[in-house]
Amino acid sequence: MKEIDKIIKAIFKININAEFCLKENDIDNIEWHNGTTPISNADIEAQFPVVELDTAMQDLRAKRNKL
């Protein structure tokens, strides 16, 4: 999974309604829009294992469903 995808999915895990712009695909360059409460980098990074597990489970389900 690309780093940018992981960051975006982690943000949406925390706030499904978040509006933001991720500049230069860099977690240190997030611009929050329309009153979205900024989320700390530490909180975003804390969601990475959850995002990775979700992705692995989706892949596993897709393989299972092809059987």
Secondary structure, DSSP 8 states (H G I E B T S, - for coil): --HHHHHHHHHHHH-TT--EEEGGG-TT-EEE-TT-----HHHHHHTHHHHHHHHHHHHHHHHHHT-
